[in-house]
Amino acid sequence: KNMATKLNLPGPKAQEILKRDAATISPSYPRDYPFVMDHGKGTEVWDVDGNRFLDFAAGIAVCATGHSHPDVVKAIQQQAEKFIHISSDFYHEKWAQLGEKLNEIAPFQEDALCFMTNSGSEAVEAAIKLARYHTRRSRFIGFYGGFHGRTMGALAFTASKAIQRRHFYPMMTGVVHVPFPNPYRPRLSFDPTKADYGDAVIQYIEDFIFQYECPPEDVAAFLLEPIQGEGGYVVPPDSFFPRLRALCDKFGILLIVDEVQSGMGRTGKWWAVQHWNVEPDMVCAAKGIASGMPLGALIARKSMMDWPAGAHGNTYGGNPISCAASLETIRLIDESFMANAAKMGEYTLEALAEMAARHPSMGNVRGKGLMIGVEFVRNKETKERGKDIRDHTVHQAFEHGLLLLGCGRNTVRITPPLNVSKAEIDEGLEIFEEAVTEAERRLLGG
Ligand code: PMP
């Protein structure tokens, strides 16, 4: 096999822009390597120096239909020519149309009402407020490793990296965290002959949290990702969501799923929670929902969105260009991209599992559809975290034309656009394996 040629990065034009960026843009953005975008088409992107890359990050699981899909571009152009803004004090058709679509795909039988936002964090904020409003209860349960955004309400749930919280207290009060059922790294002891790790987490909530610290009748909602994203692409055991739903029903607690990263067809179903046949009470969506135009949505059961005019609002809710992009995005996902995500996801998972057997550092491969995580270790037996191997792999991949993003402490996420082709998957995986090989040679020896 001929190894993809090593690019000389960053190129001269990129270097110039990096310098200007450093002079004026907040240094808080977590950038791992210097990709400076010029343009993109589908899964391919080009930097300002003319280098070509495959984008296996899809922005950050946002470009569901690939970069600048012509149908989405056309919808944006047409809407921009008609009108760009009318405030949420008024009405327009695409907003209502998007509400109808989201109602159609909402993962519960009951009709849905939607609150549109500009981002995932704001969808989470809306969910927190509505849960308190509807239940008149004040407390919540969140999960370690969860990521829900960086605004003060969402941040109170976010617990995937300590730096996201350092020096930011006090934030919203009332959130208790419990371990997420990560089957690869269980934190709670349990008897595997009697229960699986999903049961163990539920039992911990019932026998510990509810008994010692947080009476269930004070809890408005559980808020969690069906598959953790920023926390490391963690898939819970199958028993977990059905049991969590039963626990919610027992105590009148709402189940809010944050599908900002896992939703909109990425896992091969509209919503990841549907893999476990569980109906949540509210869904937070964003990222893939409008192919990159800023849009988020809180989708709630109609009976629960019972707040009156004036209780919650925003200037840009239902932005017409974002709505137009979203309607086109949903049409494309529905037509064929979601089926492609399921098919390509299965193919990629299998290929990565085979690859993992050849590589001592690929400790765990997991995911659903095109939401796939590869966790790197220094040793498969001890599971010692291989953060350095992960980081080196991501850099090597970049230098050979593949954009990847890390997540968690030592995991790489594989999240190409939902319409990625098999040839592109093959090309990307080949670069990935070369990168892993190089990282192992350098950091594991041998
Ligand atoms: N929830 C989840 C699950 C996310 O992955 C993210 C973003 N990574 C957010 C919420 C926050 O979304 P945004 O950055 O659009 O505010």
Residues whose N, C-alpha, C, O or C-beta is under 5 A from the ligand:
A	BS01	PMP	S119 G120 S121 E122 F147 H148 G149 E225 G229 D258 V260 Q261 A286
